[in-house]
Every structure is written in structure tokens, then in C-alpha cells.
Amino acid sequence: MSKTASRHSATMIAGIAVAMLVATAIAQPNDERIPQFASTQFGWQTNLEDWQDPPQGSGHGPMRNDPAYPYLSNADANRQGKQPTIRITNSTDPILKPWAQEEIQKTNEELLSGQRQVPFTAQSRCWPGGVPGQLLYPFEPVYFIQTPKEVWMVWQRDHVVRRIFLDRPHSQNIKPSWFGESVGHYENGDTLVVDTIGLSTYKSYIDNFRTPHTEQEHVVERFTIAPDGKSMTAVARVEDPGAYNAPITMKEFWFKANQPMLETVCPENNEDFFHQNLYAIPEAKTADF
């Protein structure tokens, strides 16, 4: 990276840090009902790449692998001294609409036949992971900025930003996007409740098992800070009558990462030697000028 680019990056990070400091001060005006998600000195990190089971009585939990193909992550494989395996999703789960079952089975067959060697994930291509899929990004923290009107979630990885509005209802007409439109409010002094609609289906899944959704997807997330302030959980309820026969409810866990935000750049690469027709960035055959 050039010295000029480094200076620009340092300036950007410093600006975010100042904004977070100011936002935290604004968001805590002697009002103890507002939980402190934001800080210049800590973020929230998860090392879990898959959804956990939700609280008892929440209904259908997260999608899982096909029992015939047990899944073993890289981390678990290293701990057990075994070879990792790929995610083969349970395409026969009755909660899925027939078209979603077919879509998952098609991907499973591509993986099992060797047509694909690596399952697609948005973050592996430096794309946003959608809602709630982005919450599964592991190993690098997410930081919050809190103001009276907005909450920002800023992932250290490439500084991806998701905005949550606290001062308005949903818009009447929403153009679908990776993060959709999120509106939220605080509850119980420890929880941020976020309601999201307007989600694009382009290369977007609700999990790393590549469970698809439609533009009817409606997600409600409850981010809660533990009483000791050292961890945070989110329970995400996903409703999509176009893809599922009932809501799917999932949970994720973060621990407090006591470090300021670092600069992490995710560089897209025009080359994709293994799946050139699937994931590569298009290249012009001739110059435009």
C-alpha cells in the first residue's frame, strides 16, 4: 500500500473512532435504558461460523447438514486430528418450500460431484453476507456506533457498514439490497431489537448452509448484552412465506474483544481458477478507451 493510501486509511479509521466516541457520549445522556454496544476500545467477536439452537420453545431451529454427510469444520477437524468436510445441507427438511429444497439439492449435487470444490459464501467474495447471514462472519470483531437516530454496525473486515434507524417506521417502497431496511428500538435496558425487510436475493443466504430466501424475507433480531457486559447474543427470527413453511429461529454468540478497530482490507480478485463461470468478476475482452 502506498504512503498516501496508508494516510487516507489512517484518517478514515481515526474518523470512525472519533465518531464512535461522540456517538457513545450522545447515546448515553444519563439514560441507563440504552445498552452500551458502542466503544472506541472494544468490539464484539464470534468464532462460530454456524447458527446455534435458539431458546427452548422458539420453534424450528437453524438448518443443519444432511445426516448422511456429517459436517466437520476446519477448527473442529484440527482439534480432533481429522480431515474437515464440506456442508451438505439437509434438503429434505419439511420447513422448506419445494423450490428451496430443489435449489439446495442442486448445490449439494454440485459439491458431491466435484463440480464445486468450495461452497459459496458471500464473504469469501468480499460481498456483504445479508441479513441475518452477515452475523456469522467469524474471527474479526464488529463494532457499533450509537446515536439517538441511528445505530451502525461496522465490521472490521473491509469496514462493511449496516445501518439501523431508530426514528422511523419502514418505508412504503423499498428497493431490495443486501442489508435491506432495518428499523429498531431498545428494550429492557440490555437489548436492541431490529426489524428488517427489503432484502435482495442475489447471492444471499440466511446461513452458511446456503439456505435461500425470497424478497418476502422478514427478519427480527434481538441483540442482548449479558449482565456482566462481557458477551452479546442475538436471536434472529426469519419469516419468509415464499421459501419456508414456518419461521426459522437461530442464535449467535459474541464475546467482547478489547481492542480498537484495525484496518482490514478484503481485496476482490478478478481470477477464480476453480469456478471461473460461477464467481469470477467479469472482465472486458477489449479496452473501453
LODREN-774979 format. One record per residue (C-alpha): x, y, z. Coordinates in steps of 0.2 Angstrom, whole numbers, plus 5000, padded with zeros to 4 digits. Example, Ala and Ser with C-alpha at 12.3 -4.5 7.8 and 13.67 -1.06 7.14 Angstrom:
# LODREN-774979
+------+------+------+
:    u :    v :    w :
+------+------+------+
: 5062 : 4978 : 5039 :
: 5068 : 4995 : 5036 :
+------+------+------+
***
This chain:
# LODREN-774979
+------+------+------+
:    u :    v :    w :
+------+------+------+
: 5000 : 5000 : 5000 :
: 5007 : 5017 : 4996 :
: 5010 : 5030 : 5009 :
: 4996 : 5041 : 5003 :
: 4984 : 5026 : 5003 :
: 4990 : 5022 : 5021 :
: 4987 : 5040 : 5026 :
: 4970 : 5040 : 5019 :
: 4966 : 5024 : 5028 :
: 4973 : 5030 : 5044 :
: 4962 : 5046 : 5043 :
: 4946 : 5036 : 5039 :
: 4949 : 5024 : 5054 :
: 4953 : 5039 : 5065 :
: 4937 : 5047 : 5059 :
: 4927 : 5032 : 5063 :
: 4935 : 5031 : 5080 :
: 4930 : 5049 : 5084 :
: 4913 : 5047 : 5078 :
: 4911 : 5032 : 5089 :
: 4917 : 5042 : 5104 :
: 4905 : 5056 : 5100 :
: 4891 : 5044 : 5097 :
: 4893 : 5034 : 5113 :
: 4893 : 5051 : 5123 :
: 4877 : 5056 : 5114 :
: 4869 : 5039 : 5116 :
: 4872 : 5039 : 5135 :
: 4864 : 5055 : 5141 :
: 4860 : 5049 : 5159 :
: 4848 : 5036 : 5151 :
: 4853 : 5019 : 5158 :
: 4839 : 5011 : 5147 :
: 4851 : 5012 : 5132 :
: 4863 : 4997 : 5132 :
: 4881 : 5001 : 5128 :
: 4885 : 4992 : 5112 :
: 4897 : 5005 : 5106 :
: 4915 : 5009 : 5111 :
: 4931 : 5015 : 5103 :
: 4940 : 5002 : 5114 :
: 4931 : 4986 : 5111 :
: 4921 : 4977 : 5098 :
: 4911 : 4960 : 5098 :
: 4919 : 4945 : 5090 :
: 4912 : 4927 : 5087 :
: 4922 : 4912 : 5082 :
: 4906 : 4902 : 5077 :
: 4903 : 4900 : 5059 :
: 4885 : 4892 : 5061 :
: 4869 : 4897 : 5070 :
: 4866 : 4889 : 5087 :
: 4850 : 4882 : 5093 :
: 4838 : 4896 : 5099 :
: 4830 : 4897 : 5116 :
: 4818 : 4882 : 5120 :
: 4800 : 4884 : 5113 :
: 4806 : 4895 : 5099 :
: 4800 : 4883 : 5085 :
: 4811 : 4877 : 5071 :
: 4830 : 4880 : 5074 :
: 4844 : 4883 : 5061 :
: 4846 : 4872 : 5046 :
: 4859 : 4858 : 5048 :
: 4869 : 4846 : 5037 :
: 4862 : 4831 : 5029 :
: 4864 : 4817 : 5042 :
: 4871 : 4806 : 5029 :
: 4886 : 4818 : 5027 :
: 4892 : 4824 : 5044 :
: 4899 : 4841 : 5044 :
: 4916 : 4844 : 5052 :
: 4923 : 4862 : 5051 :
: 4941 : 4867 : 5050 :
: 4943 : 4871 : 5068 :
: 4934 : 4856 : 5074 :
: 4944 : 4845 : 5062 :
: 4961 : 4852 : 5069 :
: 4955 : 4849 : 5087 :
: 4951 : 4831 : 5083 :
: 4965 : 4827 : 5071 :
: 4953 : 4823 : 5056 :
: 4950 : 4830 : 5039 :
: 4937 : 4844 : 5038 :
: 4921 : 4841 : 5027 :
: 4910 : 4852 : 5017 :
: 4892 : 4857 : 5021 :
: 4879 : 4846 : 5013 :
: 4863 : 4854 : 5018 :
: 4848 : 4844 : 5023 :
: 4837 : 4847 : 5008 :
: 4823 : 4837 : 5014 :
: 4819 : 4847 : 5029 :
: 4800 : 4849 : 5028 :
: 4801 : 4868 : 5033 :
: 4807 : 4872 : 5016 :
: 4796 : 4875 : 5001 :
: 4799 : 4863 : 4986 :
: 4808 : 4876 : 4976 :
: 4820 : 4879 : 4990 :
: 4823 : 4860 : 4993 :
: 4827 : 4859 : 4974 :
: 4839 : 4873 : 4975 :
: 4848 : 4866 : 4990 :
: 4849 : 4849 : 4982 :
: 4856 : 4856 : 4966 :
: 4870 : 4864 : 4976 :
: 4873 : 4848 : 4986 :
: 4875 : 4838 : 4969 :
: 4887 : 4850 : 4963 :
: 4898 : 4848 : 4978 :
: 4897 : 4830 : 4979 :
: 4901 : 4828 : 4961 :
: 4916 : 4839 : 4962 :
: 4909 : 4852 : 4951 :
: 4911 : 4864 : 4965 :
: 4925 : 4861 : 4977 :
: 4922 : 4875 : 4989 :
: 4904 : 4880 : 4995 :
: 4900 : 4898 : 4990 :
: 4899 : 4911 : 5004 :
: 4897 : 4930 : 5001 :
: 4911 : 4935 : 5012 :
: 4923 : 4924 : 5003 :
: 4920 : 4935 : 4988 :
: 4921 : 4951 : 4998 :
: 4902 : 4954 : 4997 :
: 4890 : 4958 : 5012 :
: 4883 : 4942 : 5020 :
: 4865 : 4949 : 5020 :
: 4853 : 4948 : 5035 :
: 4855 : 4938 : 5046 :
: 4869 : 4929 : 5037 :
: 4882 : 4943 : 5040 :
: 4881 : 4940 : 5058 :
: 4890 : 4923 : 5055 :
: 4906 : 4932 : 5050 :
: 4919 : 4925 : 5062 :
: 4936 : 4929 : 5069 :
: 4936 : 4948 : 5067 :
: 4925 : 4960 : 5078 :
: 4910 : 4970 : 5073 :
: 4909 : 4987 : 5081 :
: 4894 : 4998 : 5085 :
: 4891 : 5017 : 5083 :
: 4875 : 5023 : 5093 :
: 4867 : 5040 : 5090 :
: 4849 : 5045 : 5095 :
: 4843 : 5042 : 5077 :
: 4854 : 5028 : 5071 :
: 4864 : 5013 : 5076 :
: 4878 : 5007 : 5064 :
: 4886 : 4990 : 5064 :
: 4904 : 4991 : 5056 :
: 4913 : 4975 : 5053 :
: 4932 : 4976 : 5054 :
: 4933 : 4965 : 5039 :
: 4933 : 4978 : 5025 :
: 4923 : 4990 : 5036 :
: 4906 : 4984 : 5030 :
: 4893 : 4995 : 5037 :
: 4875 : 4991 : 5041 :
: 4863 : 5005 : 5046 :
: 4848 : 5003 : 5059 :
: 4836 : 5018 : 5060 :
: 4828 : 5021 : 5077 :
: 4817 : 5036 : 5072 :
: 4806 : 5030 : 5058 :
: 4795 : 5016 : 5053 :
: 4798 : 5006 : 5037 :
: 4797 : 5015 : 5020 :
: 4782 : 5011 : 5009 :
: 4793 : 5007 : 4994 :
: 4810 : 4998 : 4997 :
: 4822 : 4994 : 4984 :
: 4830 : 4977 : 4989 :
: 4848 : 4977 : 4995 :
: 4860 : 4966 : 5004 :
: 4856 : 4973 : 5021 :
: 4838 : 4979 : 5017 :
: 4830 : 4992 : 5028 :
: 4832 : 4990 : 5046 :
: 4822 : 4999 : 5060 :
: 4825 : 4996 : 5078 :
: 4822 : 5001 : 5096 :
: 4829 : 4997 : 5113 :
: 4821 : 4986 : 5126 :
: 4824 : 4981 : 5144 :
: 4840 : 4991 : 5146 :
: 4850 : 4977 : 5138 :
: 4843 : 4974 : 5121 :
: 4842 : 4981 : 5104 :
: 4828 : 4975 : 5093 :
: 4830 : 4976 : 5074 :
: 4816 : 4973 : 5061 :
: 4822 : 4971 : 5043 :
: 4813 : 4969 : 5026 :
: 4818 : 4974 : 5008 :
: 4832 : 4960 : 5007 :
: 4839 : 4956 : 4990 :
: 4840 : 4938 : 4985 :
: 4856 : 4940 : 4974 :
: 4869 : 4928 : 4981 :
: 4861 : 4930 : 4998 :
: 4858 : 4916 : 5011 :
: 4852 : 4916 : 5029 :
: 4866 : 4904 : 5034 :
: 4882 : 4896 : 5028 :
: 4872 : 4880 : 5023 :
: 4866 : 4891 : 5008 :
: 4848 : 4891 : 5013 :
: 4839 : 4903 : 5000 :
: 4826 : 4916 : 5003 :
: 4814 : 4927 : 4993 :
: 4811 : 4945 : 4994 :
: 4797 : 4942 : 5006 :
: 4810 : 4938 : 5019 :
: 4806 : 4947 : 5036 :
: 4820 : 4946 : 5050 :
: 4818 : 4951 : 5068 :
: 4834 : 4951 : 5078 :
: 4836 : 4954 : 5097 :
: 4854 : 4959 : 5102 :
: 4856 : 4957 : 5120 :
: 4871 : 4961 : 5131 :
: 4875 : 4949 : 5146 :
: 4873 : 4956 : 5163 :
: 4892 : 4956 : 5166 :
: 4894 : 4966 : 5149 :
: 4907 : 4953 : 5143 :
: 4896 : 4945 : 5129 :
: 4882 : 4948 : 5117 :
: 4869 : 4936 : 5110 :
: 4857 : 4938 : 5095 :
: 4841 : 4928 : 5092 :
: 4836 : 4930 : 5074 :
: 4818 : 4925 : 5069 :
: 4817 : 4923 : 5050 :
: 4799 : 4923 : 5041 :
: 4798 : 4920 : 5023 :
: 4781 : 4913 : 5016 :
: 4789 : 4912 : 4999 :
: 4803 : 4900 : 5005 :
: 4798 : 4892 : 5022 :
: 4783 : 4884 : 5029 :
: 4786 : 4892 : 5046 :
: 4798 : 4904 : 5054 :
: 4816 : 4899 : 5057 :
: 4824 : 4905 : 5073 :
: 4843 : 4905 : 5076 :
: 4855 : 4911 : 5089 :
: 4873 : 4918 : 5088 :
: 4885 : 4922 : 5102 :
: 4899 : 4935 : 5103 :
: 4912 : 4939 : 5116 :
: 4919 : 4957 : 5120 :
: 4935 : 4960 : 5110 :
: 4945 : 4973 : 5120 :
: 4954 : 4981 : 5105 :
: 4951 : 4996 : 5094 :
: 4946 : 4993 : 5076 :
: 4960 : 4988 : 5065 :
: 4962 : 4991 : 5046 :
: 4957 : 4975 : 5036 :
: 4955 : 4976 : 5018 :
: 4946 : 4962 : 5008 :
: 4953 : 4963 : 4990 :
: 4942 : 4955 : 4977 :
: 4952 : 4946 : 4963 :
: 4947 : 4945 : 4945 :
: 4953 : 4927 : 4944 :
: 4944 : 4912 : 4951 :
: 4954 : 4897 : 4944 :
: 4942 : 4884 : 4951 :
: 4925 : 4891 : 4947 :
: 4928 : 4904 : 4933 :
: 4910 : 4904 : 4927 :
: 4902 : 4905 : 4944 :
: 4911 : 4918 : 4955 :
: 4924 : 4927 : 4944 :
: 4922 : 4946 : 4942 :
: 4918 : 4950 : 4923 :
: 4932 : 4956 : 4913 :
: 4930 : 4966 : 4896 :
: 4938 : 4957 : 4881 :
: 4943 : 4974 : 4874 :
: 4948 : 4991 : 4881 :
: 4934 : 5004 : 4883 :
: 4945 : 5018 : 4878 :
+------+------+------+
***
